[in-house]
Amino acid sequence: MDSFLNMASVGDFLSTSIPATKVEITFGRTEVIDNTLNPDFVRKFILDYFFEERQNLRFDLYDVDSKSANLSKHDFLGQAFCTMGEVVGSLGGRLEKPLVGIPGKKCGTIIVKAEELSNCRESVMMQFCGNKLDKKDFFGKSDPFLVFYRSNEDGTFTICHKTEVVKNTLNPVWQAFKIPVRALCNGDYDRTIKVEVYDWDRDGSHDFIGEFTTSYRELSRGQSQFNVYEVSVLSESHCNLGVTLLSFLVDTEVTFLDYIKGGHPLCTGNPAQPTSLHYMSPYQLNAYGMALKAVGEIIQDYDSDKMFPALGFGAKLPPDGRVSHEFALNGNPQNPYCNGIDGVMEAYYQSLRSVQLYGPTNFSPVINHVARYAASVKDGSQYFVLLIITDGVISDMAQTKEAIVNASCLPMSIIIVGVGPAEFDAMVELDGDEVRISSRGRYAERDIVQFVPFRDYVDRTGNHILSMARLAKDVLAEVPDQFLSYMKTRGIKPAPAPPPYSPPAQPLQTQI
């Protein structure tokens, strides 16, 4: 039987305006374990635990029948319900529950284990090889693989990694693999790590070759005589079975916040496209204003000086009526910077009173404008976020795609918010989530564009604050990953965070 586990969280959602309803969040699925009625799943689910909340969990077990992601295409084997508190409160964090859901049939049991994760952010890349492993196949040699287990506080073991199978050899060299240290030993360098060696069989009844134990501290010595392990097992051939550590490389995972704490600023640019959606109501913000305020108020917290260059495009400028696709909203081309998002909003509304809205709509000039600044600071000391608000009309698609491809190697991201009822097919193409954007046969080095249509976030009750909060959350979702992808591919490490503030000592009293 080929089985996998699907995990979901079911909770009560309470609102003052609607009755209590159930909200379900699917956390994910395990890998498929072939040909077994006693699967031991490797994949772990990382959940936030709140003592003061009831966190309902559900586990569904299935037998795989096809490659379909649709659960209805697989055989349901049973399910179990519990709460996070039940798991955490069980002896040793180990909860055993019967599987139910098929009337008149015993579905077996499920064992759920929970352990608090340490804050360890190190990962380790390791590679192993085998030496004179036991021959288990009558015809041919063995097909060995390794299984790694982390020891638990109650003395049991939890599987944390499986290597690939190396076919038909007694001296395998397994591929290097990367694993978080907290998954391997939960940050405890002296915790026992058990490694079992198996000979793979097609029917799932893998032959046990032997095992050995080690620890992270031992492994950290690297390739040496300390990391040559004898595999203890009673073998008829009495071979000197062994597994050797070939390499051990530690990597500390850096996060978006590491760069922010180290003083890497995000620099924002905010061009707004003038169209008929710019109506200035005395009672509320228009769609452009809401989008600008929603995104700007969050991202301005990461800009140290809060001075934003605000550009407009697609308008006739006074006094001669020339068409511009790159003009300062505040009317000062020598200094287009505005003080904070409120300053940008003021410049935006002021420009509506002085310019004449006009087409065509070209994106490439303003993208190239920001790209010129980004190209001058490739060392990671600054990262630029360009916010474009548009109704979806674009007159220079080819030039815009080329500008994005050119900018994809620079420290910048582009956020596009679509307002109004138009179709945004061109904006979706620029986003590049499904197909990486290209120009003249060149593909963008990385995805730097995030597009969202504002209408998808408008609250039906007219709550504009809620609309803006929803918009900002999705608009900014990809920026940290885009930021990290640039820093990592360039090998730029975060600057050390400044030391915590200490109040100045009292001045010494000196008598003369």
N, C-alpha and C positions, 0 to 999 in steps of 0.2 A: 504494500500500500504506500502510495506517495502522498504525504500529508504536509499541510502548512497551517499556520495559525494566524487568524485575523484578530486584531485587538482594537477595541473602541472604548470610549468613555461616554457614559450617559449621565446627564445631570439635569437638575431643575433650572429653568430659566424663568426668573420672576420679573414682571414689569407692572408698573402702576396702571397701565392702560389696557393690558390684555391679560387673559387668564394665564395661569402657570402652564407652560408647555415643556415638552422634553426636547433637549438639544443633544445630538450625538456627534461626536468627533472621532473619526477613525484615525488611529495613531499609525497604523501600518500593518504589514504582514511579515511573517518570518520567511526564511528560505524554505524550499521544499526538501524534505527528507525522504529518500527513496526506499521503498520496499521494507518498511518496518512498522510494527504496531506499538513501538516504544520510542518515539522520536525524541531526541534531545536537541532542541533548537539553539542555534548559535546567536542569532540576532537578538539584541537587547532593545528595550524600549525605555527611553529616558523621559521621565515625567516630573513635573514640579509637584511637590508634596506640601499640602497645606493642612496643618493640624486642625485648624478651626473650620474646615469645610468637609462636607461629605462628598467624596469623590468616587462615584460609581464606575465600575469597570466591567467589561464583558469580553470574553474570549470565545471565538468561534473556530472550530476545527473542521478542516475540509480535506477530502481526498482528491488529488489533482486528476482531472480527466482530459484537460486540453491546455493550450497555451493562453486561453482567454483570461482577461483580467476580471471578467464578470463572474461574481461569486455563484450566480445561479447556474453556471455551466459546470460546476463541480459538485461532488457528492458531499452533503452536509453530514458530519460525523458526531456533532454534539456541541454544546456550549456551556459556559460556566459564568456565573455572576458573583461578584464580590465587591468590596470597597477597598480603597487604598489603605484605609485604617486597619482592615482585617489582615492584609498582607504584612504591613509594617508591625502590627501588634502581635503577630504570630511568633511562636518560639523560634528564634533564630531567623526571623523574617522569611519563614518557609510555610506556605499555605497549600494544603491539599484539598481539592474540591471535586465532587463527582460531576461528570459531564452529563447534561440532560438535553432534552429537546426532541428526542425520537420516542414517541409513546410505546410502552411495552418493551423497550430495549435498554439494556445496560450499555452505556456508551464509554465506560472507562472513567479514568480520573485525569485531572490536570494538576501539576505542581507548579506553583508560582513562587518565585524567590525575589526578594527585594533587598537592596543594599544601598546605603547612602553613598553617593559619589563624593570623592574628595575633589578639591579644587585643582588638582594636578592637571596641567595643560601640556605635558610633554607627550610626544609620540616617539616610538622607536622603530627603526627599520632594521630587520634581522634577516639573515639567510643561514640556512643549515644544509648540511650534506650528511649522507649515511655511509657507513663502511661495513661491508660484509654482512648485510642484513640477512636474516634467516629466509631460506627458500621455502615458500608455502605452496606454490603451484606445482602440481604433478608434471604438467607440460609447461616448459618455459620458466622464467624467473618470477620474482614477486613484483607487484605493482604497489609500491609503498606510499603512504602519506602519513602526516603527523597531525595529532589532535592536541591542542593546548588547553589546559584547565587552570582556572584561578581558584585558590582555596578560599573557603568562606570562614566566617568567624565560628561557625558551629562544627567545623571539621570536615564538612562536605566539600565537593568540588563542583564548579560551574564551568562548562565549556565556553571558551572565548575565541578560539580560532581553529580553523582547519586549513592545512596546506592543500595544494593541488596534488593529484595523483601522478607519479612518475612511472610510466609503464615499463615493464619487463627489464628490471635492473635490480641488483643487490647493492649498488653503490650510487644511490640517487643524489642529485643536486636539486634541491627545491628552489623555486623562485623566491627572491627577497619579498618580504611582506611588511606592511606598516600597520602598527596597532597602537592605539592610545595606551599610555602607561596605566591610566586608571582602569581600563578594561582588562589589562594583564594582571595587575596586582592592587588596584584601587589606591595607587600612590604609596603603598607600603613596600619598601624596597626589600624587606626581609621575608615577605609572605611567600609561602611555598607555591611554586608553579610546577604542575605535573604535566609531563608530555608522554603521550602514548603513541606507539608506532603500530600501524596496521597494514595489512596486505589487502588491497581493494578487490572485491568480488562483484561481478555484475548483478548478482541477485540480492545484494545488500548485506549478505552475511559475511562481513569483512573479518579476516583472520587476524587475531591479536598476535603481534610479533614480540612486543615488550614495552617497557616504560622506564622513565627516569624522572628525577625531580631536580629542580634548581630554584633560583630566585632571581629577581631583577638585579640585585646587587652582584651576584655571581656573573650573570650575563653581561653586566656593564663592564666587566674586565676585558671584553672583546675577544678576538681570536687569540687563544693562548692554551697552554696545557690545562688551565683550570676549566676550560669549556669544551673538553672532549669527554663525552658521557658514554659509559657502558650501559647498554640496554639490558636490564635484568629480566631474564626469562629462562625457564628450563627448556633447552633446545637439544634435540637429538644430535644435531651436527656439532654442537659445542663450539661454534664459531665465536670469535671475538667481536660480538656485535657492538656497533658504536654509532653515535650521532655527534657531529662536530659543528660548533658555531663558526661560520665563516666570516660574518661581519655583524657589527652592532653600531648603529648610528642614531644618536638622539637628536630630535628636532622639537623645539618648543613652538607650539602653535600660537601665533599672534592673532589678535582680534582687531576689529575695527576700533574698539575703544582704546587699545594700546597706542594706536597712532594718535588718536584724539588727545589722550592724556599726555603723550609725548610732545604735544604742541604742533601737530600737523594741521593747519587750518583748511577749511573748505571755503573756497571763494565763489560767490554766486553772481550770476548775471541774469537779468530778468527782462527780455524783450517781450512786448505785448503787441499782438497784431490788431490794428484797428479795423473793425467791421461793424455791421449794424447791431451786433450784440453788445455794443458799448454804451447802451442807454444809461444815462446818469440819473437814477432815481433818487429823490430826496429822502426816501424811506429805507432803502436797502441797497446793498452792494449788487452790481451786475455780475454776470457769470465770470467775467474776466477778473473782477475784483475779488470775488470769493476764492477762485482758484489761486490767485496770486497771494492772498493773505493766508490761505490754508497751508500752502507749501512753504511760503516764506517765513512764517512765524516759527516753524519748527527748525528749518535749516539755518536760520540766522544765528541760532545758538552756537553753531560750530564755526562761525566766521568771527575772528578775533576783533576786527575793527568795526564791524557792522556797517561798512560803507559799500554800497552795491552799485555797480554800473548798470543803469536801466536804459535799454535801447528799444526803439520802436522800428517797425518796417511796414511798408505799404501805405504811404501817405504823401500828400503834397505839402511842402513846407513853406511857411511865409519867409520873406515877402514876395519871392518870385514864383512860387508854386511849383518848384522842381520836385520830381518824384524821388523819394529816398527809401532805401531798404536797410538803412543803418544810421538812425539818428538818435540823438540824446533826448530822452523823454523830458529832462529838466530844461531843455533848450540851450544847454551849454556843452558844445562838442569838445571843448578843451578839458572839461571836468564833468563827465556824465554821472558821477557818483552821487548817490542819495543816502541820507542818514537813516539807516534801518528800513524795515519794510514799510513803516508808516511814511517815511520819506519817499519811497518808491510809489506808494499809493497816491500820495499828493502830486508827484510829478506826472503820473499816469493820467489822473483826472485833469490836471492843468493842460496837458498836451492835447486832450480831446477838444479843448476850447480854442486851440490855436491852429491845429493842423486840419487838413481836409482828407478824409479817408479815401484811399485810392488803391487800385490794383496796378499791375499784377502782384502776386504774393511770392516773394523769393525768400527761402530759408538760408541758402548757402552763404550769403554775405555775413549774417550775424554768427553762424557757426564758425566760419573762417576767422571772424573777428576774435572770438573767444579762444580759438585754437592758436592764434598767434601769441596770445599771452601764455597759454599752457605750454607752448613749445619752448618758451624761454626759461621754464623751471621744471625740467624733467627729473630733477634730483629728489622729488617727492616732498619738497618743503612746502608746496602748495598743491591743492587739488581743486579743480574748477567744476562747478555744477551750473549748467546752462538750463534755464527754465524757459520754454517756449509755450505760449498760450495761443491757440489757433482754432479757427472754425473748420479746419480740414482742407481748405483750398490751398493748393501749392502749384506754383507755375514753373519751378525749376527743379523737377524731380531728379533728373540725371545729375545736375550739379550738386544737389543736396546729398545724394547717395555718395558721390565722390568725396564731398567734404567730410561726411561721417566716416568713411573708410580711412581717409587721411588722419582724422582725429582719433581713431581707435587706438593708436599707439601713444597717445598723449595722456597726461593726467587730468582727464575730464570726463564727465558724464553729461548726458542730455536728457532732460525730462520734457516730454511733450504732453500737455493737457488739452484735450479737444473739448470745445464748448459748442453748444448749439445742436440742432437736429440732423446735421449732415452725416453722410456715410464717411467713415474714416479709413477706407481701404488703404490709401496711400500712407497714412500714419502707422497702420499695422505693419505694412511692409518695412517701414523704416525701423520699427521696433526690433525686428530680427530675432524674436524668440524662437520661431519655428524654423526659419531659414536665415542663415547668417547673411547679412547684407553684403552686396558686392558691387563693384564698379570697374568696368573695363577689364574684367577677368581677375581682379584683385578682391579678395575677401577681407572683411574687417578683422583685425587682429583679435578683438574681443568685442563682446556686446556692450555698448555704452549707452544705448537708447532705451528709455522706458516710456511707453505711451499708455495713457488711460483716458477714456471718455468721461467727462464730468457728469453727464446725464445718468450714468450707472450708479452714481453716489448721491443723487438728490433724494433727500428724505421726503416721503410722500405726505407727511404731515406738515411740511413747510419749515421744519427745524433746520435752519441753515448752519447752525453750529455743528450739529451732528453730521450734516452733509460734508462740511469742510474737514471734520475729523476723519471720516471714512476715506475721503479723497487723499488726504495727506498720508495716511497709513500705507495705502497701496502705491502711491506715487513714489514714495521714498524707500519702498521695500528693497529695491535692487541696488541702491546706491552703495551700501556697505560692501556688498560682494564685488561690485565693479571697482570700488576703491581698492579692496584687498587684492584683486586680480592684477591690477597695475603694479602695486607695491611688490607683490611676490614675484611676478615675472621679471622685475628689474632688480630683485635681490635687495630691496630697500627695507631695512629694519626700522622699527619704531624707535624714536629717541627715548632715552630713559625718562620716566616721569619725574617731575621735580620733587624734591623731598617734602614731606608734610610740613605744613606751616608750624613754626614754633614762635611763641610770643617773645619779643625782645627782652633780654634780661634787664633787671633794674640797674640804672647807672651807679657806678661806684661813688661813694661819698669820700671825697678827698679833701683833707684839711691842709691849708697852706698857712 
